[in-house]
Amino acid sequence: MAVSLSTVVLLGIVLFFMLRQRVLSPGGASVAALFGFCLASTGMAPTITDAIGSIADELSRIG
């Protein structure tokens, strides 16, 4: 788990700087995909899924 967590942190930092500089190239898309893939394999995945589900439920009640 330590390796995947450090990978998520590293890819997150790279993605943050790429988005901040508004550089969205095929390389940036690859970094974003790898970040999501690595993030899904961490222990935070169920929490993120629950949060997204809660947001979707609230938005469906509004609209």
All heavy atoms as a GROMACS GRO file, in nm:
protein
  447
    1MET      N    1   0.081  -0.119   0.000
    1MET     CA    2   0.000   0.000   0.000
    1MET      C    3   0.086   0.126   0.000
    1MET      O    4   0.048   0.225  -0.058
    1MET     CB    5  -0.092   0.000   0.120
    1MET     CG    6  -0.170   0.128   0.132
    1MET     SD    7  -0.331   0.097   0.194
    1MET     CE    8  -0.374   0.261   0.240
    2ALA      N    9   0.203   0.121   0.062
    2ALA     CA   10   0.290   0.238   0.067
    2ALA      C   11   0.336   0.278  -0.072
    2ALA      O   12   0.349   0.396  -0.102
    2ALA     CB   13   0.409   0.211   0.157
    3VAL      N   14   0.359   0.181  -0.156
    3VAL     CA   15   0.403   0.212  -0.292
    3VAL      C   16   0.290   0.276  -0.371
    3VAL      O   17   0.310   0.376  -0.439
    3VAL     CB   18   0.454   0.084  -0.364
    3VAL    CG1   19   0.483   0.113  -0.508
    3VAL    CG2   20   0.578   0.031  -0.294
    4SER      N   21   0.170   0.224  -0.360
    4SER     CA   22   0.059   0.283  -0.435
    4SER      C   23   0.024   0.421  -0.382
    4SER      O   24  -0.012   0.510  -0.459
    4SER     CB   25  -0.064   0.191  -0.433
    4SER     OG   26  -0.118   0.184  -0.303
    5LEU      N   27   0.036   0.443  -0.251
    5LEU     CA   28   0.007   0.574  -0.195
    5LEU      C   29   0.110   0.676  -0.242
    5LEU      O   30   0.074   0.788  -0.279
    5LEU     CB   31   0.003   0.568  -0.042
    5LEU     CG   32  -0.042   0.695   0.028
    5LEU    CD1   33  -0.182   0.733  -0.017
    5LEU    CD2   34  -0.040   0.675   0.177
    6SER      N   35   0.237   0.639  -0.245
    6SER     CA   36   0.338   0.732  -0.294
    6SER      C   37   0.322   0.759  -0.443
    6SER      O   38   0.347   0.870  -0.489
    6SER     CB   39   0.479   0.680  -0.264
    6SER     OG   40   0.501   0.557  -0.329
    7THR      N   41   0.276   0.660  -0.516
    7THR     CA   42   0.249   0.679  -0.659
    7THR      C   43   0.134   0.777  -0.678
    7THR      O   44   0.139   0.865  -0.765
    7THR     CB   45   0.216   0.545  -0.727
    7THR    OG1   46   0.322   0.454  -0.705
    7THR    CG2   47   0.194   0.562  -0.875
    8VAL      N   48   0.030   0.763  -0.598
    8VAL     CA   49  -0.085   0.855  -0.605
    8VAL      C   50  -0.040   0.997  -0.574
    8VAL      O   51  -0.077   1.092  -0.643
    8VAL     CB   52  -0.197   0.810  -0.510
    8VAL    CG1   53  -0.302   0.917  -0.494
    8VAL    CG2   54  -0.260   0.682  -0.558
    9VAL      N   55   0.041   1.013  -0.472
    9VAL     CA   56   0.089   1.146  -0.434
    9VAL      C   57   0.174   1.205  -0.546
    9VAL      O   58   0.156   1.322  -0.585
    9VAL     CB   59   0.167   1.142  -0.302
    9VAL    CG1   60   0.236   1.274  -0.274
    9VAL    CG2   61   0.075   1.104  -0.187
   10LEU      N   62   0.265   1.128  -0.600
   10LEU     CA   63   0.351   1.176  -0.709
   10LEU      C   64   0.269   1.215  -0.832
   10LEU      O   65   0.288   1.323  -0.888
   10LEU     CB   66   0.455   1.069  -0.745
   10LEU     CG   67   0.547   1.104  -0.863
   10LEU    CD1   68   0.634   1.223  -0.826
   10LEU    CD2   69   0.630   0.986  -0.901
   11LEU      N   70   0.178   1.128  -0.873
   11LEU     CA   71   0.096   1.159  -0.990
   11LEU      C   72   0.003   1.277  -0.963
   11LEU      O   73  -0.024   1.357  -1.052
   11LEU     CB   74   0.015   1.036  -1.032
   11LEU     CG   75   0.097   0.923  -1.095
   11LEU    CD1   76   0.009   0.800  -1.115
   11LEU    CD2   77   0.159   0.965  -1.225
   12GLY      N   78  -0.045   1.288  -0.841
   12GLY     CA   79  -0.129   1.403  -0.806
   12GLY      C   80  -0.053   1.534  -0.816
   12GLY      O   81  -0.106   1.634  -0.863
   13ILE      N   82   0.071   1.535  -0.771
   13ILE     CA   83   0.154   1.655  -0.780
   13ILE      C   84   0.180   1.691  -0.926
   13ILE      O   85   0.167   1.807  -0.966
   13ILE     CB   86   0.285   1.636  -0.702
   13ILE    CG1   87   0.256   1.631  -0.552
   13ILE    CG2   88   0.385   1.747  -0.734
   13ILE    CD1   89   0.374   1.587  -0.468
   14VAL      N   90   0.214   1.592  -1.006
   14VAL     CA   91   0.239   1.616  -1.149
   14VAL      C   92   0.113   1.669  -1.216
   14VAL      O   93   0.117   1.766  -1.293
   14VAL     CB   94   0.290   1.487  -1.218
   14VAL    CG1   95   0.294   1.504  -1.368
   14VAL    CG2   96   0.428   1.450  -1.166
   15LEU      N   97   0.000   1.608  -1.186
   15LEU     CA   98  -0.127   1.651  -1.245
   15LEU      C   99  -0.163   1.792  -1.201
   15LEU      O  100  -0.210   1.873  -1.281
   15LEU     CB  101  -0.238   1.552  -1.207
   15LEU     CG  102  -0.374   1.577  -1.268
   15LEU    CD1  103  -0.366   1.572  -1.420
   15LEU    CD2  104  -0.473   1.474  -1.218
   16PHE      N  105  -0.139   1.824  -1.074
   16PHE     CA  106  -0.167   1.959  -1.023
   16PHE      C  107  -0.089   2.064  -1.103
   16PHE      O  108  -0.145   2.165  -1.146
   16PHE     CB  109  -0.132   1.968  -0.875
   16PHE     CG  110  -0.139   2.107  -0.820
   16PHE    CD1  111  -0.261   2.165  -0.791
   16PHE    CD2  112  -0.023   2.181  -0.798
   16PHE    CE1  113  -0.267   2.295  -0.741
   16PHE    CE2  114  -0.029   2.309  -0.748
   16PHE     CZ  115  -0.151   2.366  -0.719
   17PHE      N  116   0.040   2.040  -1.122
   17PHE     CA  117   0.120   2.137  -1.195
   17PHE      C  118   0.084   2.143  -1.343
   17PHE      O  119   0.088   2.251  -1.403
   17PHE     CB  120   0.270   2.109  -1.177
   17PHE     CG  121   0.321   2.153  -1.044
   17PHE    CD1  122   0.364   2.062  -0.950
   17PHE    CD2  123   0.325   2.288  -1.010
   17PHE    CE1  124   0.410   2.102  -0.826
   17PHE    CE2  125   0.370   2.330  -0.887
   17PHE     CZ  126   0.412   2.237  -0.794
   18MET      N  127   0.045   2.031  -1.400
   18MET     CA  128   0.004   2.034  -1.541
   18MET      C  129  -0.127   2.112  -1.558
   18MET      O  130  -0.143   2.188  -1.654
   18MET     CB  131  -0.012   1.892  -1.595
   18MET     CG  132   0.121   1.819  -1.607
   18MET     SD  133   0.101   1.653  -1.670
   18MET     CE  134   0.122   1.688  -1.843
   19LEU      N  135  -0.219   2.095  -1.464
   19LEU     CA  136  -0.344   2.171  -1.471
   19LEU      C  137  -0.322   2.318  -1.441
   19LEU      O  138  -0.387   2.405  -1.499
   19LEU     CB  139  -0.447   2.112  -1.374
   19LEU     CG  140  -0.503   1.976  -1.413
   19LEU    CD1  141  -0.590   1.922  -1.301
   19LEU    CD2  142  -0.580   1.983  -1.542
   20ARG      N  143  -0.230   2.347  -1.351
   20ARG     CA  144  -0.202   2.486  -1.316
   20ARG      C  145  -0.142   2.561  -1.434
   20ARG      O  146  -0.170   2.679  -1.453
   20ARG     CB  147  -0.109   2.489  -1.197
   20ARG     CG  148  -0.088   2.626  -1.144
   20ARG     CD  149  -0.015   2.624  -1.014
   20ARG     NE  150   0.003   2.761  -0.969
   20ARG     CZ  151   0.083   2.797  -0.873
   20ARG    NH1  152   0.152   2.704  -0.810
   20ARG    NH2  153   0.094   2.921  -0.838
   21GLN      N  154  -0.059   2.493  -1.512
   21GLN     CA  155   0.003   2.556  -1.627
   21GLN      C  156  -0.085   2.545  -1.752
   21GLN      O  157  -0.047   2.590  -1.858
   21GLN     CB  158   0.138   2.492  -1.655
   21GLN     CG  159   0.238   2.517  -1.546
   21GLN     CD  160   0.369   2.442  -1.571
   21GLN    OE1  161   0.381   2.367  -1.666
   21GLN    NE2  162   0.466   2.465  -1.485
   22ARG      N  163  -0.202   2.485  -1.735
   22ARG     CA  164  -0.298   2.465  -1.846
   22ARG      C  165  -0.236   2.389  -1.962
   22ARG      O  166  -0.254   2.423  -2.078
   22ARG     CB  167  -0.354   2.598  -1.891
   22ARG     CG  168  -0.429   2.667  -1.779
   22ARG     CD  169  -0.485   2.798  -1.821
   22ARG     NE  170  -0.532   2.866  -1.703
   22ARG     CZ  171  -0.652   2.920  -1.692
   22ARG    NH1  172  -0.735   2.913  -1.793
   22ARG    NH2  173  -0.688   2.980  -1.583
   23VAL      N  174  -0.161   2.286  -1.928
   23VAL     CA  175  -0.100   2.199  -2.027
   23VAL      C  176  -0.180   2.070  -2.030
   23VAL      O  177  -0.170   1.987  -1.941
   23VAL     CB  178   0.048   2.168  -1.992
   23VAL    CG1  179   0.108   2.073  -2.092
   23VAL    CG2  180   0.128   2.295  -1.983
   24LEU      N  181  -0.263   2.056  -2.130
   24LEU     CA  182  -0.340   1.932  -2.141
   24LEU      C  183  -0.306   1.869  -2.276
   24LEU      O  184  -0.360   1.903  -2.379
   24LEU     CB  185  -0.489   1.958  -2.128
   24LEU     CG  186  -0.575   1.834  -2.119
   24LEU    CD1  187  -0.529   1.744  -2.005
   24LEU    CD2  188  -0.719   1.870  -2.099
   25SER      N  189  -0.214   1.779  -2.272
   25SER     CA  190  -0.168   1.709  -2.391
   25SER      C  191  -0.197   1.561  -2.371
   25SER      O  192  -0.252   1.522  -2.269
   25SER     CB  193  -0.018   1.733  -2.407
   25SER     OG  194   0.050   1.682  -2.295
   26PRO      N  195  -0.163   1.478  -2.468
   26PRO     CA  196  -0.180   1.335  -2.446
   26PRO      C  197  -0.103   1.286  -2.322
   26PRO      O  198  -0.148   1.198  -2.252
   26PRO     CB  199  -0.124   1.273  -2.573
   26PRO     CG  200  -0.145   1.376  -2.677
   26PRO     CD  201  -0.125   1.507  -2.606
   27GLY      N  202   0.009   1.348  -2.294
   27GLY     CA  203   0.083   1.312  -2.173
   27GLY      C  204   0.006   1.348  -2.047
   27GLY      O  205   0.003   1.273  -1.949
   28GLY      N  206  -0.059   1.462  -2.049
   28GLY     CA  207  -0.140   1.504  -1.935
   28GLY      C  208  -0.260   1.414  -1.914
   28GLY      O  209  -0.296   1.381  -1.801
   29ALA      N  210  -0.320   1.373  -2.022
   29ALA     CA  211  -0.433   1.280  -2.013
   29ALA      C  212  -0.386   1.146  -1.957
   29ALA      O  213  -0.458   1.082  -1.878
   29ALA     CB  214  -0.497   1.262  -2.150
   30SER      N  215  -0.268   1.104  -1.995
   30SER     CA  216  -0.213   0.978  -1.942
   30SER      C  217  -0.186   0.989  -1.793
   30SER      O  218  -0.214   0.896  -1.718
   30SER     CB  219  -0.083   0.942  -2.014
   30SER     OG  220  -0.107   0.922  -2.151
   31VAL      N  221  -0.132   1.102  -1.750
   31VAL     CA  222  -0.107   1.123  -1.607
   31VAL      C  223  -0.238   1.122  -1.530
   31VAL      O  224  -0.249   1.061  -1.424
   31VAL     CB  225  -0.030   1.255  -1.583
   31VAL    CG1  226  -0.028   1.293  -1.436
   31VAL    CG2  227   0.112   1.244  -1.637
   32ALA      N  228  -0.342   1.188  -1.584
   32ALA     CA  229  -0.471   1.190  -1.517
   32ALA      C  230  -0.531   1.050  -1.507
   32ALA      O  231  -0.587   1.012  -1.404
   32ALA     CB  232  -0.567   1.283  -1.590
   33ALA      N  233  -0.519   0.971  -1.613
   33ALA     CA  234  -0.572   0.835  -1.612
   33ALA      C  235  -0.495   0.747  -1.513
   33ALA      O  236  -0.555   0.670  -1.438
   33ALA     CB  237  -0.564   0.774  -1.752
   34LEU      N  238  -0.363   0.760  -1.511
   34LEU     CA  239  -0.283   0.684  -1.416
   34LEU      C  240  -0.314   0.724  -1.272
   34LEU      O  241  -0.321   0.640  -1.183
   34LEU     CB  242  -0.134   0.703  -1.443
   34LEU     CG  243  -0.079   0.627  -1.564
   34LEU    CD1  244   0.065   0.670  -1.590
   34LEU    CD2  245  -0.085   0.478  -1.540
   35PHE      N  246  -0.335   0.853  -1.250
   35PHE     CA  247  -0.370   0.901  -1.117
   35PHE      C  248  -0.502   0.840  -1.071
   35PHE      O  249  -0.513   0.792  -0.958
   35PHE     CB  250  -0.380   1.054  -1.117
   35PHE     CG  251  -0.423   1.112  -0.986
   35PHE    CD1  252  -0.338   1.112  -0.878
   35PHE    CD2  253  -0.548   1.168  -0.972
   35PHE    CE1  254  -0.377   1.167  -0.757
   35PHE    CE2  255  -0.588   1.224  -0.852
   35PHE     CZ  256  -0.502   1.223  -0.744
   36GLY      N  257  -0.601   0.840  -1.156
   36GLY     CA  258  -0.730   0.781  -1.121
   36GLY      C  259  -0.719   0.632  -1.098
   36GLY      O  260  -0.780   0.577  -1.004
   37PHE      N  261  -0.643   0.564  -1.180
   37PHE     CA  262  -0.625   0.420  -1.165
   37PHE      C  263  -0.556   0.387  -1.033
   37PHE      O  264  -0.599   0.297  -0.960
   37PHE     CB  265  -0.543   0.365  -1.282
   37PHE     CG  266  -0.522   0.218  -1.277
   37PHE    CD1  267  -0.623   0.131  -1.311
   37PHE    CD2  268  -0.400   0.166  -1.240
   37PHE    CE1  269  -0.604  -0.007  -1.306
   37PHE    CE2  270  -0.378   0.030  -1.235
   37PHE     CZ  271  -0.482  -0.057  -1.268
   38CYS      N  272  -0.451   0.460  -1.000
   38CYS     CA  273  -0.380   0.436  -0.874
   38CYS      C  274  -0.464   0.476  -0.754
   38CYS      O  275  -0.462   0.409  -0.650
   38CYS     CB  276  -0.248   0.512  -0.874
   38CYS     SG  277  -0.128   0.449  -0.991
   39LEU      N  278  -0.540   0.583  -0.766
   39LEU     CA  279  -0.625   0.627  -0.656
   39LEU      C  280  -0.734   0.525  -0.628
   39LEU      O  281  -0.771   0.503  -0.513
   39LEU     CB  282  -0.687   0.762  -0.688
   39LEU     CG  283  -0.764   0.832  -0.579
   39LEU    CD1  284  -0.672   0.861  -0.461
   39LEU    CD2  285  -0.824   0.960  -0.631
   40ALA      N  286  -0.783   0.459  -0.731
   40ALA     CA  287  -0.887   0.359  -0.713
   40ALA      C  288  -0.836   0.236  -0.639
   40ALA      O  289  -0.914   0.162  -0.580
   40ALA     CB  290  -0.944   0.317  -0.848
   41SER      N  291  -0.706   0.214  -0.638
   41SER     CA  292  -0.652   0.097  -0.571
   41SER      C  293  -0.611   0.126  -0.426
   41SER      O  294  -0.564   0.037  -0.357
   41SER     CB  295  -0.531   0.042  -0.648
   41SER     OG  296  -0.423   0.132  -0.641
   42THR      N  297  -0.632   0.248  -0.380
   42THR     CA  298  -0.599   0.281  -0.242
   42THR      C  299  -0.719   0.261  -0.151
   42THR      O  300  -0.830   0.232  -0.198
   42THR     CB  301  -0.552   0.428  -0.229
   42THR    OG1  302  -0.660   0.514  -0.263
   42THR    CG2  303  -0.432   0.456  -0.317
   43GLY      N  304  -0.700   0.281  -0.024
   43GLY     CA  305  -0.808   0.267   0.072
   43GLY      C  306  -0.907   0.382   0.068
   43GLY      O  307  -1.013   0.376   0.132
   44MET      N  308  -0.876   0.487  -0.007
   44MET     CA  309  -0.966   0.601  -0.016
   44MET      C  310  -1.077   0.580  -0.117
   44MET      O  311  -1.171   0.659  -0.122
   44MET     CB  312  -0.888   0.727  -0.054
   44MET     CG  313  -0.787   0.770   0.050
   44MET     SD  314  -0.705   0.927   0.018
   44MET     CE  315  -0.655   0.915  -0.151
   45ALA      N  316  -1.070   0.476  -0.198
   45ALA     CA  317  -1.166   0.454  -0.305
   45ALA      C  318  -1.310   0.445  -0.254
   45ALA      O  319  -1.399   0.509  -0.311
   45ALA     CB  320  -1.129   0.331  -0.385
   46PRO      N  321  -1.341   0.367  -0.149
   46PRO     CA  322  -1.481   0.362  -0.102
   46PRO      C  323  -1.532   0.497  -0.053
   46PRO      O  324  -1.648   0.533  -0.078
   46PRO     CB  325  -1.477   0.261   0.012
   46PRO     CG  326  -1.356   0.180  -0.010
   46PRO     CD  327  -1.258   0.272  -0.077
   47THR      N  328  -1.447   0.574   0.012
   47THR     CA  329  -1.488   0.706   0.060
   47THR      C  330  -1.519   0.800  -0.055
   47THR      O  331  -1.619   0.873  -0.053
   47THR     CB  332  -1.377   0.766   0.148
   47THR    OG1  333  -1.344   0.674   0.251
   47THR    CG2  334  -1.418   0.899   0.208
   48ILE      N  335  -1.434   0.796  -0.158
   48ILE     CA  336  -1.456   0.881  -0.275
   48ILE      C  337  -1.583   0.839  -0.347
   48ILE      O  338  -1.664   0.924  -0.388
   48ILE     CB  339  -1.334   0.875  -0.369
   48ILE    CG1  340  -1.213   0.939  -0.299
   48ILE    CG2  341  -1.362   0.944  -0.501
   48ILE    CD1  342  -1.082   0.916  -0.370
   49THR      N  343  -1.606   0.710  -0.360
   49THR     CA  344  -1.727   0.660  -0.426
   49THR      C  345  -1.852   0.702  -0.349
   49THR      O  346  -1.951   0.745  -0.409
   49THR     CB  347  -1.722   0.507  -0.438
   49THR    OG1  348  -1.604   0.471  -0.511
   49THR    CG2  349  -1.843   0.453  -0.509
   50ASP      N  350  -1.848   0.693  -0.217
   50ASP     CA  351  -1.962   0.735  -0.135
   50ASP      C  352  -1.988   0.885  -0.149
   50ASP      O  353  -2.103   0.929  -0.157
   50ASP     CB  354  -1.939   0.699   0.011
   50ASP     CG  355  -1.944   0.550   0.036
   50ASP    OD1  356  -1.996   0.476  -0.050
   50ASP    OD2  357  -1.894   0.507   0.142
   51ALA      N  358  -1.881   0.964  -0.150
   51ALA     CA  359  -1.896   1.110  -0.162
   51ALA      C  360  -1.956   1.147  -0.298
   51ALA      O  361  -2.046   1.232  -0.305
   51ALA     CB  362  -1.761   1.178  -0.144
   52ILE      N  363  -1.910   1.083  -0.403
   52ILE     CA  364  -1.964   1.112  -0.536
   52ILE      C  365  -2.110   1.070  -0.544
   52ILE      O  366  -2.194   1.141  -0.601
   52ILE     CB  367  -1.880   1.043  -0.645
   52ILE    CG1  368  -1.743   1.109  -0.653
   52ILE    CG2  369  -1.950   1.049  -0.781
   52ILE    CD1  370  -1.644   1.037  -0.742
   53GLY      N  371  -2.144   0.958  -0.484
   53GLY     CA  372  -2.283   0.913  -0.481
   53GLY      C  373  -2.372   1.009  -0.404
   53GLY      O  374  -2.485   1.038  -0.446
   54SER      N  375  -2.323   1.060  -0.293
   54SER     CA  376  -2.400   1.157  -0.214
   54SER      C  377  -2.423   1.286  -0.292
   54SER      O  378  -2.532   1.342  -0.290
   54SER     CB  379  -2.328   1.188  -0.083
   54SER     OG  380  -2.318   1.074  -0.004
   55ILE      N  381  -2.321   1.332  -0.360
   55ILE     CA  382  -2.333   1.454  -0.441
   55ILE      C  383  -2.433   1.432  -0.553
   55ILE      O  384  -2.519   1.517  -0.580
   55ILE     CB  385  -2.196   1.497  -0.495
   55ILE    CG1  386  -2.108   1.546  -0.381
   55ILE    CG2  387  -2.211   1.607  -0.602
   55ILE    CD1  388  -1.962   1.566  -0.418
   56ALA      N  389  -2.427   1.317  -0.618
   56ALA     CA  390  -2.520   1.287  -0.726
   56ALA      C  391  -2.664   1.280  -0.674
   56ALA      O  392  -2.758   1.329  -0.740
   56ALA     CB  393  -2.483   1.155  -0.793
   57ASP      N  394  -2.684   1.222  -0.556
   57ASP     CA  395  -2.817   1.216  -0.497
   57ASP      C  396  -2.872   1.355  -0.467
   57ASP      O  397  -2.988   1.385  -0.495
   57ASP     CB  398  -2.817   1.134  -0.368
   57ASP     CG  399  -2.802   0.985  -0.394
   57ASP    OD1  400  -2.825   0.941  -0.508
   57ASP    OD2  401  -2.764   0.912  -0.299
   58GLU      N  402  -2.787   1.440  -0.412
   58GLU     CA  403  -2.831   1.577  -0.381
   58GLU      C  404  -2.863   1.655  -0.509
   58GLU      O  405  -2.961   1.730  -0.514
   58GLU     CB  406  -2.723   1.651  -0.301
   58GLU     CG  407  -2.707   1.600  -0.161
   58GLU     CD  408  -2.834   1.612  -0.077
   58GLU    OE1  409  -2.904   1.714  -0.088
   58GLU    OE2  410  -2.862   1.519  -0.001
   59LEU      N  411  -2.782   1.638  -0.611
   59LEU     CA  412  -2.809   1.707  -0.738
   59LEU      C  413  -2.937   1.657  -0.804
   59LEU      O  414  -3.010   1.735  -0.864
   59LEU     CB  415  -2.690   1.690  -0.833
   59LEU     CG  416  -2.564   1.769  -0.795
   59LEU    CD1  417  -2.452   1.737  -0.893
   59LEU    CD2  418  -2.591   1.918  -0.792
   60SER      N  419  -2.966   1.528  -0.790
   60SER     CA  420  -3.090   1.474  -0.849
   60SER      C  421  -3.213   1.525  -0.774
   60SER      O  422  -3.319   1.541  -0.833
   60SER     CB  423  -3.088   1.323  -0.851
   60SER     OG  424  -3.095   1.271  -0.720
   61ARG      N  425  -3.200   1.554  -0.646
   61ARG     CA  426  -3.312   1.609  -0.569
   61ARG      C  427  -3.338   1.755  -0.607
   61ARG      O  428  -3.451   1.800  -0.602
   61ARG     CB  429  -3.283   1.600  -0.420
   61ARG     CG  430  -3.287   1.459  -0.368
   61ARG     CD  431  -3.263   1.456  -0.221
   61ARG     NE  432  -3.239   1.319  -0.179
   61ARG     CZ  433  -3.176   1.283  -0.070
   61ARG    NH1  434  -3.129   1.376   0.010
   61ARG    NH2  435  -3.159   1.156  -0.040
   62ILE      N  436  -3.232   1.827  -0.641
   62ILE     CA  437  -3.247   1.968  -0.677
   62ILE      C  438  -3.314   1.981  -0.814
   62ILE      O  439  -3.403   2.062  -0.833
   62ILE     CB  440  -3.110   2.038  -0.677
   62ILE    CG1  441  -3.056   2.046  -0.535
   62ILE    CG2  442  -3.119   2.178  -0.738
   62ILE    CD1  443  -2.913   2.097  -0.527
   63GLY      N  444  -3.267   1.900  -0.909
   63GLY     CA  445  -3.313   1.915  -1.047
   63GLY      C  446  -3.424   1.834  -1.085
   63GLY      O  447  -3.503   1.764  -1.074
   0.00000   0.00000   0.00000
